[in-house]
Amino acid sequence: MRQTVEMGRWSARGPWRRLTRRDHTAVDGALGRLGIGHLASRQLGELSGGQRQRALIAQGLAQESDLLLLDEPTTGLDPQARERIGALLTELVAEGVTVVQATHDLAAARSADACLLLRDGRLAGRGAPCEVLTEPALATLWQPA
């Protein structure tokens, strides 16, 4: 699984160059922030769904980018794992990282700074969650177009 997280450093090093001490530090930091350092020697396919999801998020963190794009980062996770990832995303935003996530999780969407509401791939609303995620707006998502 460590190799999967190390792939996050490829943008800086390329897939064929050896990782530097700085790269290893970034990977170790990402594994630590997700609480999966103890799983580093395991194969990705041996991990549970939640552990695998955290490994993939760690790969994104290892890039040390100021933008993190996530697609359903907490889907299928137990409540403790969802909470841990939610807290981490809040920390990242406080550190100046822009976090963009696609989600069907209304609790996660309501905790965002801004929302885009999509219906059939088209923009149905945008703005603060309290303005966008209203009962009437959400009800229209499940009506035929």
Solvent accessible surface area in square Angstrom, and as a share of the most:
residue,aa,sasa,rsa
1,M,11,0.05
2,R,60,0.22
3,Q,135,0.60
4,T,19,0.11
5,V,0,0.00
6,E,30,0.13
7,M,86,0.38
8,G,2,0.02
9,R,16,0.06
10,W,106,0.37
11,S,102,0.66
12,A,66,0.51
13,R,52,0.19
14,G,22,0.21
15,P,63,0.40
16,W,228,0.80
17,R,150,0.55
18,R,217,0.79
19,L,37,0.18
20,T,54,0.31
21,R,211,0.77
22,R,146,0.53
23,D,2,0.01
24,H,72,0.32
25,T,83,0.48
26,A,10,0.08
27,V,0,0.00
28,D,74,0.38
29,G,37,0.36
30,A,4,0.03
31,L,4,0.02
32,G,46,0.44
33,R,84,0.31
34,L,0,0.00
35,G,23,0.22
36,I,0,0.00
37,G,39,0.37
38,H,143,0.64
39,L,7,0.03
40,A,21,0.16
41,S,105,0.68
42,R,90,0.33
43,Q,111,0.49
44,L,50,0.25
45,G,71,0.68
46,E,98,0.44
47,L,8,0.04
48,S,61,0.39
49,G,44,0.43
50,G,16,0.16
51,Q,39,0.17
52,R,85,0.31
53,Q,37,0.17
54,R,40,0.15
55,A,0,0.00
56,L,78,0.39
57,I,5,0.03
58,A,0,0.00
59,Q,38,0.17
60,G,13,0.13
61,L,25,0.13
62,A,0,0.00
63,Q,84,0.37
64,E,88,0.40
65,S,50,0.32
66,D,107,0.55
67,L,80,0.40
68,L,15,0.07
69,L,122,0.61
70,L,22,0.11
71,D,111,0.57
72,E,40,0.18
73,P,1,0.01
74,T,16,0.09
75,T,90,0.53
76,G,77,0.74
77,L,8,0.04
78,D,81,0.42
79,P,94,0.59
80,Q,146,0.65
81,A,8,0.06
82,R,92,0.34
83,E,133,0.60
84,R,103,0.38
85,I,0,0.00
86,G,32,0.31
87,A,51,0.40
88,L,6,0.03
89,L,13,0.07
90,T,94,0.55
91,E,85,0.38
92,L,6,0.03
93,V,68,0.39
94,A,91,0.71
95,E,108,0.49
96,G,57,0.55
97,V,25,0.14
98,T,75,0.43
99,V,31,0.18
100,V,76,0.44
101,Q,57,0.25
102,A,56,0.43
103,T,39,0.23
104,H,165,0.74
105,D,47,0.25
106,L,68,0.34
107,A,75,0.58
108,A,25,0.20
109,A,15,0.12
110,R,113,0.41
111,S,92,0.59
112,A,41,0.32
113,D,123,0.64
114,A,71,0.55
115,C,15,0.09
116,L,123,0.61
117,L,18,0.09
118,L,105,0.52
119,R,60,0.22
120,D,116,0.60
121,G,69,0.66
122,R,187,0.68
123,L,92,0.46
124,A,55,0.43
125,G,21,0.20
126,R,175,0.64
127,G,26,0.25
128,A,35,0.27
129,P,14,0.09
130,C,111,0.66
131,E,124,0.55
132,V,8,0.04
133,L,13,0.07
134,T,48,0.28
135,E,130,0.58
136,P,96,0.61
137,A,30,0.23
138,L,12,0.06
139,A,54,0.42
140,T,55,0.32
141,L,42,0.21
142,W,190,0.66
143,Q,100,0.45
144,P,129,0.81
145,A,120,0.93
